Amino acid sequence: MNELRKELVILRELEIKPNYAELARKYNCDYRTVKKYNDGYEGKPSTRERKSHLDKYKEEIVEKINKSGATKKSVYEFMKDKYSNVGSYSNFGYYIRKHKLMSKNINNKPHPRYETEYGQQMQFDWKEDIKLTNRYGEIFEFNIFSATLSASRLHNFVYSKTRTREDVERCLVICFERMQGMPKELLTDNMSSIVNTKSKKFVSEFITFCKDMEIKPKKCKISSPETKGKVESSNRFINWLIPYDGEFDTEEELIQIIEKINKKVNQEVNSTTGATPLFLFEKEKEYLLPLPNKELLERYKNDTKLCKVSNGFLISYKGSQYSVPPKFINKTVKVRELNNKLYIYYNEELIASHDLSVKKINYIEEHYKEGLLCTINNKNETEIETIAKNNLELLNKLTN
């Protein structure tokens, strides 16, 4: 067709009208093809821009990947979980590179490896002060306790509102129970809740905990965080949470997301071992110490939960909400479940108790009346009581 185009150019310059039929016979093509080239057709482009099935998600990918701390892998896992047709990770990465959706972050700092025997060591740390917002704009502030078996790289993530010594011990016990065994030693940094800031030694209460568990506590060397590198690596996986900002409703759903990410992380092939943590854990669990008696574990697990009281003087627990006296609005209270009842404490004082319920909202009438008294000034006690009963009946119809 190049020769045809050349001849058409010459004829045009000589102002000679081309004979389409003759040129078609000469170049062995249809006369309509000759006419198309004469009208300016340049032929098919050597390359063409193909549409990607990811184009329809481009705006969402850009939004998620530009959140502080988000990684390409974290956004891919989120998109794969949300949609069924995002394709392979390699294709997802190619799409991001092609459209320059993410800047490169190169780290040339040397990172020597430190390996241990099966069952020898578990490293632990906090991923601190995480903030995520649910679909309704409610902000959730929390921490994740991250523990990793050094040999198999099995990761355990535990949701926690606070980072006290009791939280560390509780989270460790939860990890031991999940693994159905314990390592011979624990490795961490100068964690302020369990290490004395002046002496840089473990506090006596944590030493007692380790003696009860028959485990040796160790601290990583000062200015050598690479000795705790395996748990630092697991903390990077927690960045998979970031794309879920604005994608959940309740605290219970958030905890389920963390547990789902935890399972995924343990199914990822480790670049050093060449195997998944779950696969290697099948070997490592043979070397773990047996669990102590259940009573000791329960004592340290401390099954109380911290909750913040909302403006509706309610706390959330397992998908339902329960009332407390209005004076505790914006306070943090402790919640404990026992024998199908919920006990709520403030500074060790019992301030409310409820039967566990499947109802979404559970007000004690006295609490509701107190709340009305704080907002309605021109009603007597009898009128307030009538309003409270009517409102609670209507609320039960609307929410249950």
C-alpha positions in Angstrom: 0.0 0.0 0.0 3.0 2.3 0.4 3.5 2.3 -3.4 -0.2 3.1 -3.9 0.0 6.0 -1.5 3.1 7.4 -3.4 1.4 7.2 -6.8 -1.8 8.9 -5.4 0.5 11.7 -4.1 2.1 12.2 -7.5 -1.3 12.2 -9.3 -2.6 14.8 -6.8 0.5 17.0 -7.3 0.0 16.7 -11.1 -3.7 17.5 -10.6 -4.7 14.3 -12.4 -7.9 12.5 -11.3 -7.0 8.9 -10.3 -8.7 6.0 -12.0 -9.8 3.9 -9.1 -10.5 0.7 -11.1 -7.2 0.8 -12.9 -5.2 1.4 -9.8 -7.1 -1.4 -8.0 -6.1 -3.9 -10.7 -2.5 -2.6 -10.6 -2.1 -3.0 -6.8 -4.4 -6.0 -6.5 -7.0 -4.5 -4.2 -10.6 -3.2 -4.1 -11.3 0.1 -5.9 -12.9 1.3 -2.6 -9.6 0.8 -0.9 -7.9 3.1 -3.5 -10.6 5.7 -2.9 -10.2 5.5 0.9 -6.4 6.1 0.5 -7.0 8.9 -1.9 -9.4 10.5 0.7 -6.6 10.6 3.2 -6.6 7.2 4.9 -3.1 6.5 6.4 -3.5 2.8 7.1 -3.7 1.0 10.4 -1.4 2.3 13.1 1.6 0.1 13.9 0.5 0.0 17.5 -2.8 0.6 19.2 -3.9 1.5 22.7 -5.8 -1.4 24.1 -8.3 -0.8 26.9 -7.6 -2.5 30.2 -10.3 -4.1 32.4 -8.7 -2.0 35.2 -9.7 1.3 33.5 -13.1 1.3 35.2 -11.3 1.1 38.6 -8.6 3.6 37.8 -10.1 6.4 40.0 -10.5 4.1 43.0 -7.0 2.7 42.5 -5.6 6.3 42.4 -7.6 7.2 45.6 -6.4 4.1 47.5 -2.8 4.2 46.4 -2.3 7.8 47.4 -3.3 7.2 51.0 -0.4 7.6 53.3 1.3 4.3 53.9 -0.6 2.4 51.2 1.4 0.0 49.0 0.9 -1.5 45.6 0.3 -4.9 47.2 -2.1 -3.6 49.8 -4.3 -1.9 47.2 -4.2 -5.0 45.0 -5.4 -7.2 47.9 -8.1 -4.7 48.7 -9.3 -4.6 45.1 -9.1 -8.3 44.7 -11.2 -8.8 47.8 -13.8 -6.2 46.6 -14.0 -7.2 42.9 -13.6 -10.6 41.2 -12.0 -9.5 38.0 -8.9 -7.4 38.8 -6.6 -10.1 37.3 -3.1 -11.1 38.4 -0.8 -9.1 40.7 1.8 -8.8 37.9 -0.8 -7.3 35.5 -2.0 -4.9 38.3 1.6 -3.8 38.9 2.1 -3.2 35.1 -1.0 -1.1 34.9 0.2 1.1 37.8 3.6 1.5 36.3 2.2 2.2 32.8 -0.1 4.9 34.0 2.5 6.2 36.6 0.0 6.0 39.5 2.7 5.4 42.1 6.1 6.9 42.7 9.1 4.6 43.2 10.6 4.2 46.6 14.1 2.8 46.5 15.9 1.8 49.7 19.6 0.9 49.3 20.3 0.4 53.0 21.9 -3.0 53.8 19.7 -5.4 55.7 21.6 -8.4 57.1 19.4 -11.5 57.9 19.2 -13.1 61.4 17.9 -16.7 61.5 16.9 -18.9 64.4 16.0 -22.5 65.0 12.4 -23.8 64.9 10.5 -23.1 68.1 13.3 -20.8 69.4 11.9 -17.3 69.1 8.9 -15.1 68.6 9.3 -11.3 67.9 6.6 -8.9 68.8 5.8 -5.2 68.5 3.0 -2.7 68.2 1.6 -1.0 65.1 0.5 2.1 66.9 -2.1 4.8 66.7 -3.9 3.6 63.6 -6.9 5.7 62.6 -9.6 4.5 60.2 -13.0 5.9 59.4 -16.1 3.8 58.8 -18.7 4.5 56.1 -20.6 6.9 58.4 -17.6 9.1 59.2 -17.0 7.6 62.7 -13.2 7.5 63.5 -11.7 4.4 65.0 -8.4 4.7 66.8 -6.6 1.5 67.7 -3.4 -0.5 67.7 -2.4 -3.8 66.3 -0.2 -6.2 68.3 2.0 -8.0 65.8 3.9 -11.2 66.7 6.0 -13.3 64.3 7.6 -16.7 64.8 11.2 -16.2 63.6 11.8 -19.4 61.8 8.5 -20.0 59.9 7.5 -16.3 59.8 4.0 -17.2 61.0 2.3 -13.8 61.8 -0.3 -13.1 64.4 -2.2 -9.8 64.5 -4.3 -8.8 67.5 -6.6 -5.8 67.7 -6.2 -3.7 70.8 -7.6 -0.3 71.9 -4.7 0.4 74.3 -1.0 -0.7 74.7 -0.6 -1.4 78.4 1.5 -4.1 79.9 -1.7 -6.1 80.5 -2.5 -5.7 76.8 0.9 -7.1 75.9 0.4 -10.1 78.1 -3.2 -10.6 76.9 -2.2 -10.4 73.2 0.7 -12.8 73.8 -1.6 -15.4 75.4 -4.0 -15.0 72.4 -1.1 -15.7 70.1 -0.1 -18.8 72.1 -3.6 -20.1 72.0 -3.9 -19.6 68.3 -0.6 -21.5 67.7 -1.4 -24.1 70.5 2.2 -23.7 71.7 4.8 -21.2 72.8 8.4 -20.3 71.7 11.4 -20.6 74.0 12.1 -16.9 74.0 10.4 -13.6 73.2 12.2 -10.7 71.5 11.1 -7.1 71.5 12.5 -3.5 71.7 12.4 -1.1 74.6 8.6 -1.1 74.8 7.6 1.4 77.5 4.8 -0.7 78.9 7.1 -3.6 79.8 10.5 -2.0 80.0 11.6 0.4 82.7 12.6 3.7 81.0 15.5 4.3 83.3 17.1 0.9 83.9 16.1 -0.4 80.4 15.2 -3.7 82.1 11.9 -5.6 81.9 9.5 -4.6 84.6 8.9 -7.2 87.4 5.3 -7.9 86.4 6.4 -8.9 82.8 9.2 -11.0 84.2 6.7 -12.8 86.4 4.5 -13.4 83.3 7.4 -14.9 81.4 8.3 -17.1 84.4 4.7 -18.3 84.6 4.9 -19.2 80.9 8.4 -20.5 81.2 9.7 -18.3 78.4 12.8 -16.2 78.3 12.3 -12.5 77.5 15.0 -10.7 75.4 15.4 -7.2 74.0 16.9 -6.5 70.6 20.3 -4.6 70.6 20.2 -0.8 70.9 20.2 0.9 67.5 19.9 -2.5 65.8 16.2 -2.9 64.8 17.2 -5.4 62.1 17.5 -8.1 64.8 13.7 -7.6 65.1 13.3 -7.4 61.3 10.8 -10.3 60.9 8.1 -8.5 63.0 9.0 -5.2 61.2 8.2 -7.0 58.0 4.9 -8.2 59.3 4.1 -4.6 60.2 4.4 -3.7 56.5 1.6 -6.2 55.8 -0.6 -4.3 58.2 -0.6 -1.4 55.7 -3.0 -3.6 53.8 -5.5 -2.1 56.1 -5.2 1.4 54.7 -7.4 0.8 51.6 -10.2 -0.3 53.8 -10.6 3.3 55.2 -14.2 4.2 54.7 -15.1 0.6 53.7 -16.5 -0.9 56.9 -19.4 -0.2 59.3 -18.6 -1.5 62.8 -15.7 -2.3 65.1 -16.6 -6.0 64.8 -16.3 -5.8 61.0 -12.9 -4.0 61.3 -11.6 -6.8 63.5 -12.9 -9.4 60.9 -10.9 -7.5 58.2 -7.8 -7.6 60.3 -8.2 -11.4 60.8 -8.8 -11.9 57.1 -5.6 -9.9 56.3 -3.8 -12.1 58.9 -4.8 -15.2 57.0 -3.7 -13.8 53.7 -0.3 -12.8 55.0 0.4 -16.3 56.2 -0.5 -17.6 52.8 2.1 -15.4 51.0 5.3 -17.0 49.9 8.2 -15.5 51.9 11.1 -14.3 49.7 13.8 -15.7 52.1 12.3 -19.1 52.9 10.6 -19.6 49.5 7.6 -21.1 51.3 4.4 -19.8 53.0 4.5 -19.2 56.8 1.5 -21.7 57.1 3.5 -24.4 55.3 6.6 -23.9 57.5 4.5 -23.6 60.7 3.4 -27.2 60.2 7.1 -28.1 61.0 7.7 -25.4 63.6 4.7 -26.3 65.7 6.4 -29.6 66.6 9.1 -27.6 68.4 6.9 -25.2 70.4 6.5 -25.6 74.1 3.2 -26.9 75.4 0.7 -24.4 76.8 0.4 -24.0 80.5 -2.9 -24.8 82.3 -6.0 -23.0 81.1 -6.6 -21.2 84.4 -3.2 -19.4 84.1 -3.9 -18.4 80.5 -7.4 -17.1 81.4 -5.9 -15.0 84.2 -3.5 -13.3 81.8 -5.9 -13.1 78.9 -8.1 -10.7 81.0 -11.2 -10.8 78.9 -12.2 -7.2 79.5 -12.6 -4.8 76.6 -12.2 -1.0 76.5 -15.0 1.0 74.9 -15.7 4.7 74.4 -19.1 6.0 75.4 -20.9 7.8 72.5 -23.0 10.9 72.7 -26.0 8.6 72.8 -24.5 7.2 76.0 -24.1 3.9 74.3 -21.1 1.5 74.0 -20.7 -1.0 71.1 -20.2 -4.7 71.8 -20.5 -7.6 69.3 -22.7 -5.7 66.8 -25.1 -4.3 69.4 -25.2 -1.1 71.5 -25.8 -0.9 75.3 -26.5 2.1 77.5 -24.7 3.6 80.5 -25.6 6.6 82.6 -25.3 9.8 80.5 -22.6 11.3 82.8 -20.1 8.8 81.2 -20.4 10.3 77.7 -16.9 10.4 76.0 -15.4 8.3 78.9 -13.6 5.1 78.3 -15.2 2.2 80.1 -14.3 -1.5 80.6 -16.7 -4.2 79.4 -16.7 -7.8 80.5 -19.0 -10.6 79.3 -19.9 -13.3 81.8 -22.6 -16.0 81.9 -24.5 -14.3 79.0 -24.5 -10.9 80.7 -22.5 -7.8 80.0 -20.9 -5.8 82.8 -19.7 -2.3 82.3 -17.2 -0.7 84.7 -15.6 2.8 85.1 -12.5 3.0 87.3 -13.4 -0.5 88.6 -16.9 0.6 89.6 -19.8 -1.3 88.0 -22.0 1.4 86.3 -24.3 -0.8 84.2 -25.2 -4.4 83.4 -27.3 -5.9 80.5 -28.4 -9.2 79.3 -26.6 -10.0 76.0 -29.0 -9.2 73.2 -29.4 -9.5 69.4 -31.2 -6.2 69.4 -29.2 -3.4 67.8 -29.8 -0.8 70.5 -30.4 -1.6 74.2 -31.3 1.3 76.5 -32.0 0.9 80.2 -35.1 3.1 80.8 -33.5 4.9 83.7 -30.5 5.8 81.6 -32.8 7.1 78.8 -34.8 9.2 81.3 -31.6 10.8 82.7 -30.6 11.7 79.1 -34.0 13.3 78.5 -33.7 15.3 81.7 -30.4 16.8 80.5 -32.0 18.0 77.2 -35.7 18.8 78.1 -36.2 21.5 80.7 -39.9 22.3 80.6 -41.3 18.9 81.5 -42.0 17.3 84.9 -40.9 13.8 85.9 -44.2 12.2 84.9 -44.1 13.7 81.4 -40.4 12.7 81.0 -41.3 9.1 82.0 -44.1 9.0 79.4 -41.8 10.4 76.7 -39.1 7.9 77.6 -41.5 4.9 77.3 -43.0 6.1 74.0 -39.6 6.8 72.5 -38.1 3.5 73.6 -41.1 1.6 72.2 -40.7 3.4 68.9 -37.0 2.8 68.9 -37.5 -1.0 69.4 -39.9 -1.1 66.4 -37.5 0.8 64.2 -34.3 -1.0 65.0 -35.4 -4.6 65.7 
